[in-house]
Each structure stands twice: as C-alpha cells, then as structure tokens.
Amino acid sequence: MQPESPADVRLAPPPPRWVLRTMNHVMRPLLAAPLGKRIDGVMLLEFQGRRTGRTIRVPVNLNLVDGFVTAFTDAPWRYNFTSGAPATVIHRGRRHPTYGTLVPMSPQEMGVAVRKSLDNGGSAQRMGIKSPKGHEPTAAELAAIGPALGTALIRFELKF
C-alpha cells in the first residue's frame, strides 16, 4: 500500500444545513455565558445588519493572521463588513468592541492566510481541511483548493 501524497489536501464536505443551524443555536448563548470562558478557538460576532439594522450574532472560528483576529467565511453576512463596520467579538466570555473590514483575497492569498492561522494554533479540523495523517498542508496546497477555501476574510482591529 502506498502512502498518501500531499496532493490529498482537500476540504471535507460541509455538514448538513440543519446541523449548522442547531450548532449555531446552541453556541450563541453558550459563547456569551460564563461557561464560554472554557471555549477557545471560537468567537461570537455581534454586529448590525447593513440594510435591516437588526443585531446579528454569528459563532465563527477565531483565526489569528498577522497578529489580528480574523474570520474566514463565504456566508452572505460578510457583506456587512465591505466598507468596514463596528462589531463586538465575544471570546472566552469577554466582550471586545472592535471594527471589522472585509478583505477580498485570491486563492494564493487565502492559502497564505489559512497557513498563518494554522501556524498560530488554528484548527484545520474546524476549518474542514483534510490531509494525510502527519502532513501539514503548505500555503500552495491550500491555495490549490481554490475558491472552496474562501474568497475573503474579515479582519478585526483586535489583537489577542
């Protein structure tokens, strides 16, 4: 049997929509509660919708890129940060008022950003990145996944 090659770096299929909705429903109050102090690697974003003005609360993975807190997402709510917008990041039970800006990225730039996040303790599993056991994907391998990895990140003016 031949060992798997590094070219086997890929994204796992996303969980069913109902699973994501259920997890978000559970995680929103949990991350904001005192028990949220025990949860690392995930943050709760609070921001105002750009058209509706309603408060939106979204649990996302916390990623550190170049020392700044970032969120990788292709969800439609990302457009609220196109020209920058105030937000609150709730992480480990603490509220951090901040300002987020949507940063469009090429596949190569996204590969580098994801690699930096992984180097700073980000979780490949939470990002849905699959690779052969013991293999650390390179920025080039991550870029090869292409747009499936994402086309933008939200950078928050907040450092941890």
C-alpha positions in Angstrom: 0.0 0.0 0.0 1.4 3.4 -1.0 1.4 6.3 1.4 -1.0 9.2 0.6 0.6 12.1 -1.2 0.5 15.7 -0.1 -1.8 16.4 -3.1 -4.6 14.7 -1.0 -5.2 18.0 0.9 -8.9 18.8 0.5 -11.9 20.3 2.1 -14.4 18.0 3.9 -18.0 18.3 2.7 -19.8 20.7 5.0 -22.3 19.3 7.5 -26.0 19.4 6.6 -27.6 22.8 7.0 -29.8 21.6 9.9 -26.7 20.6 11.8 -25.1 24.1 11.3 -28.4 25.8 12.4 -28.6 23.6 15.5 -25.0 24.2 16.4 -25.4 28.0 16.0 -28.5 27.9 18.1 -26.6 26.1 20.9 -23.3 28.1 20.6 -24.8 31.6 20.6 -25.9 31.6 24.3 -23.1 29.3 25.3 -20.3 31.6 24.0 -21.9 34.7 25.6 -22.3 32.9 29.0 -19.7 32.5 31.8 -19.2 28.9 30.5 -17.8 30.5 27.3 -14.6 31.1 29.2 -13.8 27.4 28.6 -14.3 27.5 24.8 -11.2 28.5 22.9 -10.9 28.9 19.1 -14.5 30.0 18.6 -15.9 33.5 18.9 -19.3 35.1 18.8 -19.6 38.1 16.4 -22.3 40.7 17.1 -22.9 43.4 14.5 -25.7 45.4 12.9 -27.2 44.4 9.6 -26.3 46.9 6.9 -29.9 47.0 5.5 -32.1 45.9 8.3 -30.2 47.4 11.3 -31.1 44.3 13.3 -28.4 42.8 15.6 -26.8 39.7 14.0 -25.0 37.2 16.3 -22.8 34.6 14.5 -20.5 32.0 16.0 -17.3 31.6 13.9 -13.8 30.1 14.2 -11.3 32.5 15.6 -8.2 32.8 13.4 -5.0 34.8 14.1 -3.4 36.1 11.0 -0.5 38.6 11.3 -1.5 39.0 14.9 -5.0 40.2 14.1 -8.2 38.3 14.9 -9.9 37.2 11.6 -12.9 35.2 10.5 -12.9 33.2 7.2 -16.4 33.0 5.7 -18.3 33.0 2.4 -21.6 33.5 4.2 -23.7 36.4 2.9 -23.5 38.3 6.2 -19.8 39.0 5.4 -21.0 41.9 3.1 -21.9 43.9 6.2 -18.1 44.5 6.5 -17.5 45.6 2.9 -16.7 49.2 3.9 -15.9 48.3 7.5 -18.3 48.2 10.4 -18.3 48.2 14.1 -18.7 44.8 15.8 -18.3 43.1 19.1 -16.2 39.9 19.4 -17.1 37.7 22.4 -14.3 35.3 23.1 -13.8 33.3 26.2 -16.6 35.1 27.9 -15.2 38.6 27.3 -16.7 41.3 25.1 -14.3 43.1 22.8 -15.7 46.1 20.9 -13.9 46.3 17.6 -14.1 47.3 13.9 -14.2 44.7 11.1 -13.2 45.0 7.5 -13.9 42.6 4.6 -10.7 41.7 2.8 -11.2 40.1 -0.7 -8.4 37.5 -1.4 -7.1 35.5 -4.3 -6.7 31.7 -3.8 -3.0 32.2 -3.2 -3.5 35.0 -0.6 -6.1 32.8 1.1 -3.8 29.8 1.2 -1.1 32.0 2.9 -3.7 33.4 5.4 -5.0 30.0 6.3 -1.4 28.6 6.7 -0.7 31.6 9.0 -3.8 30.8 11.0 -2.8 27.1 11.3 0.7 28.2 12.4 -0.8 30.3 15.1 -2.9 27.5 16.6 -5.9 27.5 14.3 -7.6 24.1 13.8 -7.6 22.5 10.4 -10.4 20.2 11.5 -12.7 23.1 12.4 -11.9 24.7 9.0 -12.8 21.4 7.3 -9.3 20.9 5.9 -8.4 17.2 5.4 -4.8 16.0 4.8 -2.9 12.8 5.2 -2.0 11.9 8.8 1.0 13.8 10.0 1.1 16.1 6.9 1.0 19.9 7.4 -0.5 21.4 4.3 1.6 24.2 2.7 0.2 27.5 1.6 0.5 26.3 -2.0 -1.5 23.2 -1.3 -4.2 25.3 0.5 -4.3 27.7 -2.4 -4.8 24.7 -4.8 -8.1 24.0 -3.0 -9.1 27.3 -4.7 -12.3 29.2 -4.0 -13.7 26.4 -2.0 -11.4 27.6 0.8 -13.0 31.1 0.6 -12.6 34.3 -1.2 -12.4 36.7 1.7 -11.7 37.1 5.3 -12.9 39.7 7.9 -10.1 41.3 9.8 -10.9 42.8 13.1 -8.9 45.7 14.7 -8.3 43.5 17.7 -5.2 41.6 18.8 -5.1 38.6 21.2 
